[in-house]
Amino acid sequence: TDYNFIITALCPVNLRIDGLIYNERDNSIAKKESCDRIVELPSDGFLFPLFNDRAPDINGVLYYTKNAKKPNTSVVEELLGCEFSMTCQNEKETFKDILTSVVGDELDYDLITAVNDKISTFVDQNAHETEIPTIDEHRLSSILWEAGVSQKKLEKLHGVYENAMHGKVFRAVNLVEDKVTISGMGFKMTVDNYHKGDVSTAIGKVIFGVADTAVDVNGIGIKMDGVANG
């Protein structure tokens, strides 16, 4: 199958002034009238059509941005005529904010890892589907309930989700954490998911005798009661 495509780079262009000259007619110093145009590295770009399943896909366009954390939404929406979707990092950060706002003081290590397990299982179950598995408000509510979040906390989900997502959905694969990272009080620990069950004991030894210790689990802040007996 032939793959014909268009690739476009949007590059900032600056004028290069080499120096100043003496203008005899005006008896003045002036910039040189001749100047070069310097093309800098691309700030945005796109490739059309996509290449999926060993064939062109005219229903999609691949967008590039120099700054992944602050993509140029005007290029996506106005130039390409596409609806802007959050980046993977944006989705993770938004999801963490929703989880923190909804669950609040019920957040602990076991709940965070349980939610991650539920999402990972959902991704695996839909791995062979043609559509990308997504998580909307209803599915997120089910995942949080199965992970142990109380009904009282879940009552806040609708407002928090709508304010953060404005009707959009998460791509499930972007929310899965392959490892567990715990940091706080000058320490940082990263383990794979296979050994995550041993982490609570390890943390307890690190924060021995300290009450209400602030700890981040995969970037989500929780508090752990200090261990009085080792």
C-alpha positions in Angstrom: 0.0 0.0 0.0 1.3 3.4 -1.0 1.4 6.0 1.8 1.2 9.5 0.5 1.3 12.2 3.1 1.8 15.9 3.7 4.1 17.0 6.5 4.2 20.7 7.5 6.4 22.6 9.9 5.5 26.0 11.3 8.8 27.8 12.0 9.4 31.2 13.6 11.3 33.5 11.3 13.6 36.3 12.6 15.4 39.0 10.7 19.1 39.0 11.1 20.8 42.4 11.1 24.5 42.0 10.5 25.5 45.5 11.6 25.3 49.3 11.2 26.4 51.5 8.3 27.2 55.2 7.9 24.7 57.0 5.8 26.6 59.8 4.0 23.5 61.6 2.7 22.0 62.0 6.2 25.3 62.0 8.0 23.9 59.3 10.4 24.4 55.8 11.5 21.7 53.4 10.4 21.0 49.7 10.3 21.8 47.8 7.1 18.8 47.7 4.8 19.7 44.3 3.5 19.1 41.5 6.0 18.7 37.7 6.1 15.7 35.7 7.3 16.7 33.1 9.9 14.3 30.1 10.1 14.3 28.7 13.6 13.3 25.2 14.8 9.6 24.3 14.4 7.2 25.4 17.1 4.3 23.4 15.6 3.8 20.9 12.8 1.5 18.2 11.5 1.4 15.1 9.4 -1.7 14.1 7.4 -3.0 11.5 7.1 -2.1 9.3 10.0 -0.6 5.8 9.5 -2.6 3.2 11.5 -2.7 -0.6 11.1 -0.3 -0.4 8.2 -2.6 1.9 6.2 -3.3 5.6 5.8 -6.0 6.9 8.1 -7.7 10.0 6.7 -9.7 10.5 9.9 -6.7 11.6 11.9 -3.8 14.0 11.8 -0.6 13.8 13.8 0.2 17.1 15.6 3.6 18.2 16.9 4.3 20.9 19.4 7.6 22.1 20.8 6.2 22.6 24.2 4.1 19.5 25.1 2.9 21.1 28.4 1.5 24.2 26.5 0.4 23.1 23.1 -0.9 25.8 20.7 -4.6 25.0 20.7 -5.3 27.6 18.0 -3.3 25.5 15.5 -5.3 22.4 16.4 -8.7 24.0 16.4 -8.4 26.8 13.8 -5.8 25.6 11.3 -6.5 21.9 11.4 -10.2 22.1 12.3 -9.9 19.5 15.0 -11.1 19.3 18.5 -8.2 19.7 20.9 -7.6 16.7 23.3 -5.5 16.9 26.4 -1.9 15.6 26.3 -1.1 12.5 28.3 0.6 14.6 31.0 -2.4 17.0 31.1 -4.8 14.0 31.5 -2.7 12.6 34.4 -2.6 15.9 36.2 -6.3 16.5 35.7 -7.1 13.0 37.0 -5.0 13.5 40.1 -6.7 16.8 40.8 -10.2 15.2 40.5 -9.2 12.3 42.7 -7.8 14.6 45.4 -10.9 16.9 45.3 -13.4 14.0 45.4 -11.7 11.5 47.8 -10.0 14.0 50.1 -9.2 12.5 53.5 -10.0 9.0 52.4 -6.9 9.0 50.1 -4.3 6.5 51.2 -1.7 4.3 49.6 -4.0 1.3 49.3 -6.8 3.3 47.6 -4.5 5.0 45.1 -3.0 1.6 44.0 -6.4 0.0 43.9 -7.7 2.7 41.6 -4.6 2.2 39.4 -5.2 -1.6 39.3 -8.9 -1.1 38.3 -8.0 1.2 35.4 -5.2 -1.1 34.3 -7.6 -4.0 34.3 -10.1 -2.0 32.2 -7.4 -1.2 29.7 -6.3 -4.9 29.4 -9.9 -6.0 29.0 -10.4 -3.6 26.0 -6.9 -4.1 24.5 -8.3 -5.8 21.3 -11.1 -3.3 20.7 -10.9 -1.0 17.7 -12.0 2.0 19.7 -9.6 3.5 22.3 -10.9 2.7 25.8 -12.1 5.8 27.6 -13.2 6.7 31.1 -16.2 9.0 31.5 -17.8 10.3 34.7 -20.0 7.2 35.1 -17.1 4.7 34.6 -14.9 6.7 36.9 -17.6 6.6 39.6 -17.8 2.8 39.3 -14.0 2.5 39.5 -13.8 4.6 42.6 -16.6 2.7 44.3 -15.0 -0.6 43.6 -11.7 0.7 44.9 -13.4 1.6 48.2 -14.4 5.3 48.0 -17.5 6.0 50.1 -20.8 7.0 48.6 -20.7 10.3 50.5 -17.4 11.3 48.7 -18.8 10.1 45.3 -21.6 12.6 45.6 -19.1 15.4 44.8 -17.8 13.6 41.6 -20.3 15.1 39.2 -19.5 18.8 39.9 -15.7 18.2 40.2 -15.6 16.1 37.0 -17.7 18.6 34.9 -15.6 21.6 36.1 -12.4 19.8 35.1 -13.4 18.0 31.9 -16.2 20.0 30.4 -17.9 17.0 29.0 -14.7 15.3 27.7 -13.4 11.8 28.6 -10.1 10.4 29.7 -8.1 8.0 27.5 -7.7 5.1 30.0 -4.2 4.1 29.0 -2.9 7.6 29.8 -4.0 7.2 33.5 -2.2 3.9 34.1 1.0 4.1 36.3 3.5 1.4 35.5 5.3 1.9 38.7 4.6 3.2 42.2 6.6 6.3 43.3 6.5 7.4 47.0 8.3 10.5 48.2 8.4 12.7 51.3 10.5 13.7 54.2 13.7 13.7 52.1 13.2 10.2 50.6 12.0 8.9 47.3 11.2 5.3 46.5 10.1 3.7 43.2 9.0 0.1 42.8 7.3 -1.9 40.1 3.7 -2.9 40.5 4.6 -6.5 41.2 6.2 -5.4 44.6 3.7 -2.6 45.5 2.3 -4.8 48.3 5.6 -4.5 50.2 5.7 -0.7 50.0 3.4 0.1 53.0 5.7 -1.8 55.3 8.8 -0.1 53.9 7.2 3.3 54.3 6.3 2.5 57.9 9.9 1.8 58.7 11.0 5.1 57.1 8.5 7.3 59.0 8.8 5.3 62.2 7.4 7.4 65.2 6.3 10.4 63.1 2.6 11.2 63.1 0.5 12.7 60.3 3.4 12.5 57.8 2.9 14.0 54.4 3.7 11.5 51.6 3.2 11.7 47.8 2.1 8.5 46.1 2.5 8.8 42.3 2.2 12.6 42.7 -0.9 12.5 44.9 -0.5 13.8 48.4 -1.7 11.6 51.3 -1.1 11.5 55.0 0.1 8.5 56.9 -0.1 7.9 60.6 3.3 7.3 62.2 4.1 3.8 63.2 4.4 3.6 67.0 5.7 0.1 67.2 8.3 -1.3 64.7 
